[in-house]
Amino acid sequence: MLIVHVHVQVKPEFVDGFKAATLLNAQCSLQEPGLLRFDVVQHQDDPTQFVLVEVYRDTAAAAAHKETKHYPVWRDVVAPMMAAPRTSVK
């Protein structure tokens, strides 16, 4: 099992758009056979801060996620919404 926490800081004017795009990405991702869980967590104290919690069966499933049709769409849509580059912890 591989668990990835993706940390994202969004520009304030894009919070709603980021959230909508990311929830759609999560719904699509949950259709992948190797993805067990995909949570979108928004900080209560700072609504521009998000953590995406992605749980994969294995590293191959995580790699396959990046090859789906929906992932690059999400990546390209949200890139200009981010206040800083996203980071991740595995």
Order of alpha helices (4+ residues) and beta strands (2+ residues): beta-alpha-beta-beta-alpha-alpha-beta
